[in-house]
Amino acid sequence: MTDRRRYWAWAAGAGAAAGLLRLASLNLFLDRDEGEYATLAWLWRSGAGVPYRDYLEQKPPLSVGMNALAQALSSDGVFGLRCLSWIWGVATVVALYALVEAMARRGRMGWRLQRDIRLRTALAGCGAFVAAALLSDARTQSLAANTETWQTLPLLGALALLFLPEPRDLKPRNYVGAGVLIGVAALFKQTAGFAVFLLPLACQERKGRLLPSVAWTVLGALAPWAGAWEIFHLNGAGLDFLQCLLVYDRAYALQSWVGAAGRAVGLGMYLAPLLAPLGWLAFLGWRALGRDRGSRAWLGAWLGVGFCGAAAAGRYYPHYVIPLLAPLALLGVLGVAGLKTAAPGWSKRRAPRALRWVLAAAFALSYLLIDGPLWTAPSGRERTWTVYHVRSFVQAPLAAERLRQRCPEEEKLFVWGNEAELFYLAQRRPATRFLFVYPFTGEAPVWPGGEDELLNGLMGPGTGAAAVSQPLDPSDPLQREVTAGLRAQYDADSSIHAFILGVRRK
């Protein structure tokens, strides 16, 4: 096989692996965050309201945009979103392969990989295969289409612009271009913005260039944000866009730092069966890369962006680690490569080789045990339960069908809980700006005037149905009023587990 054919064979294999593994996502039900983005996209497209101005949202708009695109391309917006995420996932894995092979060809990953094309393409391909597995995983919830799912692809482009050229050859256009891609990633979730500082810092060779490099990168990152702001400004929501994304979101993140250490430990224990062996292998790969005179700065900066993003909000949900999965996969494969004589990290001693075998086997076994049930699940319902273990996600389509039957299309839906997917699935407009009840349960900052708006939405004549997916606390005055309003105005239906549905008495 020629070198060119070998290169494309590995690329095709990585793409095929990513496509195959992500097939398990195609019949997943919407989760809580996905339901929020789907609802906002539907409301905006149907003229029912603009995000940030008419409906509270503290995350950037590109995930809403992806849902709007999916709904425009498919009559079934959920399936359309899954197909769009499937294509994006395949593109991400192939782009990772291309970047790693190019970095190795330029000597950024050590002299052994630079001189041996077979070893180089094999390592890049195997790194892409492991990344494909991790980016379609149940434990980290990377199989879904959450904000973090979309971030890796534009970040790969930023890494290519800054680290493939020689440091002395970097021009302002490299930094501006990388900044634009970082800005795109941050429009999925603000935490990608850490890259505007970490990536320019890592690619410097001479002193005195850091501040101009950061300035050019920030300038590039502001461009897509300015474009997004202009769209909302033209829709009368420019100030609301800034207030929700910069002011309310910061208050939301700062509030969540109480108890953050305990949540971090809990997440670490939850992910340890899968990521602990890989993390150890990644450490071995990191050490081997340094000993082979490879560049570790780009990987360190990439990991830094991922770690900062996972920790920034202090909430430590499983999907927060998704931006870390691709660099961990690459370094883990580099750690395993030490088993081969010509590869970085090779050792004549038996103990290091045995350790690599044990860690690789532990990771493979954990992955099979965790993700194997995805492939034996007989339906999307069971597969959704396997990924989330949240009963309301599984029951939401049934609840939405019941609401469609009992609530007239022109009337609104009140939800006490955080199941924003109900609005989209039932195709019923929200009774208030709040798709979640976080501002009323202490999980997010209070919204000025929010309590009155919530009660008016519940009791207003245009609201035809209600759904309760979260317990109401009788000791809280607001929740006591909500309970009284529900009992006074709505007939309860508890036939669907995880929800209490109510139809307005006429």
PASE-107614 format. One record per residue (C-alpha): x, y, z; chain; residue number from 1; residue in three letters. Coordinates in Angstrom, 1 decimal. Layout:
N
X|Y|Z|A|NUM|ala
...
// end
This chain:
506
0.0|0.0|0.0|A|1|met
1.3|3.4|-0.9|A|2|thr
1.7|6.1|1.7|A|3|asp
-1.1|8.1|0.3|A|4|arg
-3.5|5.2|0.3|A|5|arg
-2.5|4.3|3.8|A|6|arg
-3.2|7.9|4.9|A|7|tyr
-6.7|7.8|3.4|A|8|trp
-7.4|4.3|4.6|A|9|ala
-6.9|5.3|8.2|A|10|trp
-8.9|8.5|7.7|A|11|ala
-11.8|6.5|6.2|A|12|ala
-11.6|3.9|8.9|A|13|gly
-11.7|6.6|11.6|A|14|ala
-14.8|8.2|10.0|A|15|gly
-16.5|4.9|9.6|A|16|ala
-15.8|4.0|13.2|A|17|ala
-17.2|7.3|14.4|A|18|ala
-20.3|6.9|12.1|A|19|gly
-20.9|3.4|13.4|A|20|leu
-20.6|4.2|17.0|A|21|leu
-22.8|7.2|16.8|A|22|arg
-25.6|5.3|15.3|A|23|leu
-26.7|4.5|18.8|A|24|ala
-27.7|8.2|19.2|A|25|ser
-30.2|8.3|16.4|A|26|leu
-33.2|7.2|18.5|A|27|asn
-32.3|8.9|21.7|A|28|leu
-35.1|11.0|23.3|A|29|phe
-34.3|14.7|24.1|A|30|leu
-32.6|15.4|27.4|A|31|asp
-33.3|18.5|29.5|A|32|arg
-30.8|20.8|27.8|A|33|asp
-31.5|19.6|24.3|A|34|glu
-35.2|20.2|25.0|A|35|gly
-34.5|23.7|26.0|A|36|glu
-32.6|24.5|22.7|A|37|tyr
-35.3|22.7|20.6|A|38|ala
-38.0|24.7|22.3|A|39|thr
-36.2|28.0|21.8|A|40|leu
-35.6|27.2|18.2|A|41|ala
-39.2|26.3|17.6|A|42|trp
-40.5|29.3|19.3|A|43|leu
-38.2|31.7|17.4|A|44|trp
-38.9|30.0|14.0|A|45|arg
-42.7|30.1|14.6|A|46|ser
-42.7|33.8|15.6|A|47|gly
-43.7|33.1|19.2|A|48|ala
-40.8|34.9|20.8|A|49|gly
-37.1|35.7|20.7|A|50|val
-34.6|34.0|23.1|A|51|pro
-33.2|36.2|25.8|A|52|tyr
-35.9|38.8|25.3|A|53|arg
-39.0|36.7|25.6|A|54|asp
-37.6|33.5|27.2|A|55|tyr
-34.8|33.3|29.8|A|56|leu
-31.7|31.6|28.6|A|57|glu
-28.1|32.0|29.9|A|58|gln
-26.3|30.0|27.3|A|59|lys
-25.1|31.2|23.9|A|60|pro
-27.3|30.8|20.8|A|61|pro
-25.5|28.4|18.5|A|62|leu
-27.0|25.3|20.0|A|63|ser
-30.4|26.9|19.4|A|64|val
-29.2|27.6|15.9|A|65|gly
-28.3|23.9|15.3|A|66|met
-31.8|22.9|16.5|A|67|asn
-33.3|25.5|14.2|A|68|ala
-31.3|24.0|11.3|A|69|leu
-32.4|20.5|12.2|A|70|ala
-36.0|21.5|12.4|A|71|gln
-35.8|23.3|9.0|A|72|ala
-34.2|20.3|7.3|A|73|leu
-36.5|17.6|8.9|A|74|ser
-40.1|17.4|9.8|A|75|ser
-39.0|15.4|12.8|A|76|asp
-36.7|17.9|14.6|A|77|gly
-35.5|15.4|17.1|A|78|val
-34.3|13.0|14.4|A|79|phe
-33.0|15.9|12.4|A|80|gly
-30.9|17.0|15.4|A|81|leu
-29.5|13.4|15.8|A|82|arg
-28.5|13.3|12.1|A|83|cys
-26.8|16.7|12.3|A|84|leu
-25.0|15.6|15.4|A|85|ser
-24.0|12.3|13.7|A|86|trp
-22.5|14.2|10.8|A|87|ile
-20.7|16.6|13.2|A|88|trp
-19.3|13.7|15.2|A|89|gly
-17.9|12.0|12.1|A|90|val
-16.3|15.3|10.9|A|91|ala
-14.8|15.9|14.4|A|92|thr
-13.1|12.5|14.4|A|93|val
-11.7|12.8|10.9|A|94|val
-10.5|16.3|11.6|A|95|ala
-8.7|15.0|14.7|A|96|leu
-7.0|12.3|12.7|A|97|tyr
-5.9|14.9|10.1|A|98|ala
-4.5|17.3|12.7|A|99|leu
-2.6|14.6|14.6|A|100|val
-1.0|13.2|11.5|A|101|glu
0.0|16.6|10.3|A|102|ala
1.4|17.5|13.7|A|103|met
3.4|14.3|13.7|A|104|ala
4.6|14.8|10.1|A|105|arg
6.0|18.2|11.1|A|106|arg
7.9|16.7|14.1|A|107|gly
5.6|18.2|16.7|A|108|arg
5.1|14.7|18.2|A|109|met
8.7|13.6|18.3|A|110|gly
11.3|12.4|15.9|A|111|trp
10.2|8.7|15.8|A|112|arg
6.8|9.5|14.5|A|113|leu
8.1|12.1|12.0|A|114|gln
10.4|9.6|10.3|A|115|arg
8.0|6.6|10.3|A|116|asp
4.9|7.2|8.2|A|117|ile
3.4|3.8|9.1|A|118|arg
3.7|4.4|12.8|A|119|leu
2.5|8.0|12.4|A|120|arg
-0.7|7.2|10.5|A|121|thr
-1.4|4.2|12.8|A|122|ala
-1.1|6.3|15.9|A|123|leu
-3.2|9.1|14.5|A|124|ala
-5.8|6.5|13.3|A|125|gly
-5.9|4.7|16.6|A|126|cys
-6.2|8.0|18.5|A|127|gly
-9.1|8.9|16.3|A|128|ala
-10.7|5.5|16.9|A|129|phe
-10.5|5.9|20.7|A|130|val
-11.8|9.4|20.4|A|131|ala
-14.7|8.1|18.3|A|132|ala
-15.6|5.7|21.1|A|133|ala
-15.3|8.4|23.8|A|134|leu
-17.3|10.9|21.8|A|135|leu
-20.2|8.4|21.6|A|136|ser
-20.2|7.3|25.2|A|137|asp
-23.0|6.8|27.7|A|138|ala
-21.1|7.6|30.9|A|139|arg
-20.0|11.1|29.7|A|140|thr
-23.3|11.6|27.8|A|141|gln
-21.2|12.5|24.8|A|142|ser
-23.7|10.6|22.7|A|143|leu
-26.2|13.4|23.0|A|144|ala
-26.1|16.8|21.2|A|145|ala
-25.3|19.1|24.1|A|146|asn
-23.3|22.3|24.0|A|147|thr
-20.0|20.5|24.6|A|148|glu
-20.7|18.1|21.7|A|149|thr
-20.2|20.9|19.2|A|150|trp
-17.1|22.5|20.6|A|151|gln
-14.3|20.1|19.7|A|152|thr
-14.5|20.6|15.9|A|153|leu
-13.9|24.4|15.9|A|154|pro
-11.2|24.1|18.5|A|155|leu
-9.4|21.6|16.3|A|156|leu
-9.4|24.2|13.6|A|157|gly
-8.0|26.8|16.0|A|158|ala
-5.2|24.4|17.1|A|159|leu
-4.3|23.7|13.4|A|160|ala
-4.0|27.5|12.7|A|161|leu
-1.7|28.1|15.7|A|162|leu
0.4|25.0|16.0|A|163|phe
0.9|23.5|12.5|A|164|leu
3.1|26.5|11.3|A|165|pro
6.5|27.1|12.8|A|166|glu
6.2|29.6|15.7|A|167|pro
8.3|32.1|13.8|A|168|arg
5.9|32.0|10.8|A|169|asp
2.8|32.9|12.8|A|170|leu
1.1|36.0|11.5|A|171|lys
-1.8|38.1|12.8|A|172|pro
-4.1|36.3|10.4|A|173|arg
-3.3|33.0|12.2|A|174|asn
-4.4|34.5|15.5|A|175|tyr
-7.4|36.2|14.1|A|176|val
-8.5|33.0|12.3|A|177|gly
-8.0|30.9|15.4|A|178|ala
-9.9|33.5|17.4|A|179|gly
-12.9|33.3|15.0|A|180|val
-13.0|29.6|15.5|A|181|leu
-12.7|30.0|19.3|A|182|ile
-15.5|32.5|19.2|A|183|gly
-17.6|30.0|17.3|A|184|val
-16.9|27.3|19.9|A|185|ala
-17.7|29.9|22.7|A|186|ala
-21.1|30.6|21.0|A|187|leu
-22.0|27.0|21.9|A|188|phe
-20.8|27.6|25.5|A|189|lys
-18.9|30.5|27.0|A|190|gln
-16.2|28.3|28.6|A|191|thr
-14.4|27.8|25.3|A|192|ala
-13.4|31.4|25.6|A|193|gly
-10.5|30.3|27.9|A|194|phe
-8.8|29.3|24.6|A|195|ala
-8.2|32.9|23.6|A|196|val
-5.6|33.1|26.3|A|197|phe
-4.3|29.6|26.6|A|198|leu
-3.7|28.8|23.0|A|199|leu
-1.6|32.0|22.2|A|200|pro
0.4|31.5|25.3|A|201|leu
1.3|27.9|24.3|A|202|ala
2.4|28.7|20.8|A|203|cys
4.9|31.4|21.7|A|204|gln
8.6|31.0|20.9|A|205|glu
9.9|34.4|21.7|A|206|arg
9.2|36.9|24.5|A|207|lys
7.3|40.1|23.8|A|208|gly
4.7|38.6|21.4|A|209|arg
2.2|37.3|23.9|A|210|leu
0.1|40.4|24.4|A|211|leu
-0.2|41.2|20.6|A|212|pro
-1.0|37.5|20.0|A|213|ser
-3.8|37.5|22.6|A|214|val
-5.1|40.8|21.3|A|215|ala
-5.4|39.5|17.7|A|216|trp
-7.0|36.3|19.0|A|217|thr
-9.5|38.2|21.1|A|218|val
-10.3|40.4|18.1|A|219|leu
-11.1|37.3|16.0|A|220|gly
-13.2|35.7|18.8|A|221|ala
-15.3|38.9|19.1|A|222|leu
-16.2|38.8|15.4|A|223|ala
-18.8|35.8|15.6|A|224|pro
-20.1|37.2|18.8|A|225|trp
-20.6|40.6|17.2|A|226|ala
-22.5|38.9|14.4|A|227|gly
-24.7|37.0|16.9|A|228|ala
-25.4|40.2|18.8|A|229|trp
-26.3|42.0|15.6|A|230|glu
-28.9|39.3|14.8|A|231|ile
-30.6|39.7|18.2|A|232|phe
-30.2|43.5|18.1|A|233|his
-32.2|43.5|14.8|A|234|leu
-34.8|41.5|16.6|A|235|asn
-35.0|43.9|19.5|A|236|gly
-33.1|41.7|21.9|A|237|ala
-29.5|43.1|21.8|A|238|gly
-29.5|44.3|25.4|A|239|leu
-31.2|41.1|26.6|A|240|asp
-28.6|39.1|24.8|A|241|phe
-25.8|40.8|26.7|A|242|leu
-27.6|40.7|30.1|A|243|gln
-28.4|37.0|29.9|A|244|cys
-25.1|35.8|28.6|A|245|leu
-22.7|38.1|30.5|A|246|leu
-24.5|39.2|33.6|A|247|val
-27.0|36.5|34.6|A|248|tyr
-24.7|33.7|33.5|A|249|asp
-21.9|34.9|35.6|A|250|arg
-24.2|35.2|38.6|A|251|ala
-25.4|31.6|37.9|A|252|tyr
-21.8|30.3|37.7|A|253|ala
-20.6|32.1|40.9|A|254|leu
-23.7|30.9|42.9|A|255|gln
-22.9|27.3|42.1|A|256|ser
-19.4|27.3|43.7|A|257|trp
-21.0|26.4|47.1|A|258|val
-20.4|22.7|47.5|A|259|gly
-18.4|22.5|44.2|A|260|ala
-15.6|20.4|45.8|A|261|ala
-18.0|17.6|46.8|A|262|gly
-19.5|17.6|43.3|A|263|arg
-16.1|17.4|41.7|A|264|ala
-15.2|14.4|43.8|A|265|val
-18.5|12.8|43.0|A|266|gly
-18.0|13.3|39.3|A|267|leu
-14.5|11.9|39.5|A|268|gly
-15.7|8.8|41.2|A|269|met
-18.5|8.3|38.7|A|270|tyr
-16.1|8.7|35.7|A|271|leu
-13.2|6.8|37.3|A|272|ala
-14.0|3.3|35.9|A|273|pro
-13.8|4.7|32.3|A|274|leu
-11.3|7.6|32.5|A|275|leu
-8.9|6.5|35.3|A|276|ala
-7.1|3.9|33.2|A|277|pro
-7.1|6.2|30.2|A|278|leu
-5.8|9.0|32.3|A|279|gly
-2.9|6.9|33.5|A|280|trp
-2.1|5.9|29.9|A|281|leu
-2.4|9.6|29.0|A|282|ala
0.3|10.4|31.6|A|283|phe
2.5|7.7|30.1|A|284|leu
1.9|9.2|26.7|A|285|gly
2.7|12.7|27.9|A|286|trp
6.0|11.5|29.4|A|287|arg
6.9|9.6|26.3|A|288|ala
6.2|12.6|24.1|A|289|leu
8.6|14.8|26.2|A|290|gly
11.3|12.2|26.1|A|291|arg
11.0|12.0|22.3|A|292|asp
11.5|15.8|22.0|A|293|arg
7.9|16.3|20.9|A|294|gly
5.9|19.4|21.6|A|295|ser
3.5|19.1|24.5|A|296|arg
2.5|22.8|24.6|A|297|ala
-0.5|22.4|22.3|A|298|trp
-1.8|19.4|24.1|A|299|leu
-1.3|21.1|27.5|A|300|gly
-3.2|24.2|26.3|A|301|ala
-6.0|22.0|24.8|A|302|trp
-6.3|20.1|28.1|A|303|leu
-6.2|23.4|30.0|A|304|gly
-9.2|24.7|28.0|A|305|val
-11.1|21.5|28.8|A|306|gly
-10.3|21.5|32.5|A|307|phe
-11.2|25.2|32.8|A|308|cys
-14.5|24.6|31.0|A|309|gly
-15.3|21.6|33.2|A|310|ala
-14.6|23.5|36.4|A|311|ala
-15.8|27.0|35.5|A|312|ala
-19.4|26.6|36.6|A|313|ala
-18.7|24.5|39.7|A|314|gly
-21.5|22.1|38.8|A|315|arg
-19.5|19.2|37.4|A|316|tyr
-22.1|17.3|35.3|A|317|tyr
-20.8|14.4|33.3|A|318|pro
-21.1|16.1|29.9|A|319|his
-18.8|18.9|31.1|A|320|tyr
-15.8|16.7|30.4|A|321|val
-16.5|16.2|26.7|A|322|ile
-13.9|18.7|25.5|A|323|pro
-11.3|16.7|27.4|A|324|leu
-12.0|13.4|25.7|A|325|leu
-10.2|13.9|22.4|A|326|ala
-6.8|15.0|23.8|A|327|pro
-7.1|12.2|26.5|A|328|leu
-7.8|9.7|23.7|A|329|ala
-4.7|10.8|21.8|A|330|leu
-2.4|10.8|24.8|A|331|leu
-3.8|7.4|25.9|A|332|gly
-3.0|5.8|22.6|A|333|val
0.4|7.4|22.7|A|334|leu
0.9|5.7|26.1|A|335|gly
-0.2|2.3|24.7|A|336|val
2.2|2.8|21.7|A|337|ala
5.1|2.3|24.1|A|338|gly
4.4|-1.5|23.7|A|339|leu
5.9|-1.2|20.2|A|340|lys
9.7|-1.3|19.8|A|341|thr
10.0|1.7|17.4|A|342|ala
7.4|3.8|19.2|A|343|ala
7.8|6.6|21.7|A|344|pro
7.9|5.3|25.3|A|345|gly
9.3|1.9|24.4|A|346|trp
11.0|0.2|27.4|A|347|ser
13.0|-3.0|27.6|A|348|lys
11.7|-3.7|31.1|A|349|arg
8.7|-6.0|31.5|A|350|arg
7.0|-4.0|34.2|A|351|ala
6.2|-0.9|32.1|A|352|pro
5.0|-3.0|29.2|A|353|arg
2.8|-5.1|31.6|A|354|ala
1.4|-1.9|33.1|A|355|leu
0.3|-0.7|29.6|A|356|arg
-1.4|-4.0|28.9|A|357|trp
-3.3|-3.9|32.2|A|358|val
-4.4|-0.3|31.7|A|359|leu
-5.4|-0.8|28.1|A|360|ala
-7.4|-3.9|29.1|A|361|ala
-9.1|-2.1|32.0|A|362|ala
-10.1|0.8|29.8|A|363|phe
-11.5|-1.5|27.0|A|364|ala
-13.4|-3.7|29.6|A|365|leu
-14.9|-0.6|31.3|A|366|ser
-16.0|0.8|28.0|A|367|tyr
-17.6|-2.4|26.9|A|368|leu
-19.4|-2.8|30.2|A|369|leu
-20.6|0.8|30.2|A|370|ile
-21.6|1.2|26.5|A|371|asp
-22.5|-2.4|25.7|A|372|gly
-26.1|-2.0|26.9|A|373|pro
-26.6|0.8|24.3|A|374|leu
-26.4|-1.8|21.6|A|375|trp
-28.7|-4.3|23.3|A|376|thr
-31.4|-1.8|24.2|A|377|ala
-34.4|-2.6|22.1|A|378|pro
-35.7|0.9|21.7|A|379|ser
-34.9|4.6|22.1|A|380|gly
-36.8|4.6|25.3|A|381|arg
-34.5|2.0|26.9|A|382|glu
-31.4|3.6|25.3|A|383|arg
-32.3|7.0|26.8|A|384|thr
-32.7|5.4|30.2|A|385|trp
-29.3|3.7|29.8|A|386|thr
-27.6|7.1|29.1|A|387|val
-29.3|9.3|31.6|A|388|tyr
-31.2|7.2|34.2|A|389|his
-33.7|10.0|34.5|A|390|val
-37.3|8.9|34.4|A|391|arg
-38.8|12.2|33.1|A|392|ser
-36.6|12.1|30.0|A|393|phe
-38.0|8.7|29.1|A|394|val
-41.6|9.7|29.9|A|395|gln
-41.6|13.1|28.2|A|396|ala
-42.9|12.0|24.8|A|397|pro
-45.9|10.2|26.5|A|398|leu
-46.6|13.3|28.6|A|399|ala
-46.3|15.5|25.6|A|400|ala
-48.8|13.4|23.6|A|401|glu
-51.3|13.5|26.4|A|402|arg
-50.9|17.3|26.6|A|403|leu
-51.5|17.6|22.8|A|404|arg
-54.7|15.7|23.2|A|405|gln
-56.1|17.7|26.1|A|406|arg
-54.7|21.2|25.7|A|407|cys
-56.0|23.2|22.7|A|408|pro
-53.2|24.3|20.3|A|409|glu
-53.8|28.0|20.9|A|410|glu
-53.5|27.7|24.7|A|411|glu
-50.2|27.8|26.7|A|412|lys
-48.5|25.2|28.9|A|413|leu
-47.3|25.9|32.4|A|414|phe
-44.4|23.6|33.7|A|415|val
-43.2|23.3|37.2|A|416|trp
-39.9|21.5|36.8|A|417|gly
-37.0|21.5|34.3|A|418|asn
-38.4|19.4|31.4|A|419|glu
-38.2|22.1|28.7|A|420|ala
-38.6|19.4|26.1|A|421|glu
-42.3|19.2|26.9|A|422|leu
-43.0|22.5|25.2|A|423|phe
-41.4|21.4|21.9|A|424|tyr
-42.7|17.8|22.0|A|425|leu
-46.2|19.0|22.8|A|426|ala
-46.0|22.0|20.4|A|427|gln
-47.5|24.2|23.2|A|428|arg
-46.0|27.7|24.0|A|429|arg
-44.7|28.3|27.5|A|430|pro
-46.9|30.3|29.9|A|431|ala
-44.0|32.3|31.1|A|432|thr
-40.4|33.2|30.1|A|433|arg
-39.1|30.5|32.4|A|434|phe
-38.4|27.2|30.7|A|435|leu
-36.8|26.0|33.9|A|436|phe
-37.7|26.7|37.6|A|437|val
-34.1|27.1|38.7|A|438|tyr
-34.6|30.8|39.6|A|439|pro
-37.3|29.7|42.1|A|440|phe
-35.6|26.8|43.7|A|441|thr
-32.2|28.4|44.6|A|442|gly
-30.4|26.6|41.8|A|443|glu
-30.0|29.9|39.8|A|444|ala
-30.1|33.6|40.7|A|445|pro
-33.5|35.1|41.2|A|446|val
-35.0|36.9|38.2|A|447|trp
-36.5|40.3|39.0|A|448|pro
-40.3|40.1|39.0|A|449|gly
-40.1|36.4|38.2|A|450|gly
-42.4|35.2|41.0|A|451|glu
-45.3|37.4|39.9|A|452|asp
-44.8|36.4|36.2|A|453|glu
-44.7|32.7|37.2|A|454|leu
-48.0|33.0|39.2|A|455|leu
-49.7|35.1|36.4|A|456|asn
-48.7|32.5|33.9|A|457|gly
-50.2|29.7|36.0|A|458|leu
-53.5|31.5|36.6|A|459|met
-53.7|33.5|33.3|A|460|gly
-56.7|32.7|31.1|A|461|pro
-54.5|31.8|28.2|A|462|gly
-53.0|28.8|30.0|A|463|thr
-54.8|25.6|29.2|A|464|gly
-52.6|22.9|30.9|A|465|ala
-49.9|22.4|33.5|A|466|ala
-47.2|19.8|34.1|A|467|ala
-45.4|19.1|37.3|A|468|val
-42.2|17.1|37.1|A|469|ser
-40.5|18.3|40.3|A|470|gln
-41.9|18.2|43.9|A|471|pro
-43.3|21.4|45.3|A|472|leu
-42.1|22.5|48.8|A|473|asp
-45.0|23.5|51.1|A|474|pro
-42.6|25.4|53.3|A|475|ser
-41.7|27.8|50.5|A|476|asp
-44.3|30.7|50.1|A|477|pro
-44.1|30.8|46.3|A|478|leu
-44.3|27.0|45.9|A|479|gln
-47.2|27.0|48.3|A|480|arg
-49.0|29.4|46.1|A|481|glu
-48.3|27.4|43.0|A|482|val
-49.6|24.3|44.7|A|483|thr
-52.8|26.2|45.7|A|484|ala
-53.3|27.5|42.2|A|485|gly
-52.8|24.0|40.6|A|486|leu
-55.4|22.5|43.0|A|487|arg
-57.9|25.3|42.5|A|488|ala
-57.7|25.6|38.7|A|489|gln
-56.5|22.2|37.2|A|490|tyr
-57.7|18.6|37.2|A|491|asp
-54.8|16.3|38.0|A|492|ala
-53.8|13.3|35.9|A|493|asp
-51.1|11.1|37.4|A|494|ser
-51.3|8.3|34.9|A|495|ser
-47.8|9.0|33.4|A|496|ile
-45.0|8.2|35.8|A|497|his
-42.7|11.2|36.6|A|498|ala
-45.3|13.8|35.7|A|499|phe
-48.5|15.2|37.2|A|500|ile
-50.5|16.7|34.3|A|501|leu
-53.3|19.1|34.8|A|502|gly
-56.0|20.4|32.4|A|503|val
-57.6|23.8|33.1|A|504|arg
-61.1|23.6|34.4|A|505|arg
-63.4|25.5|32.0|A|506|lys
// end
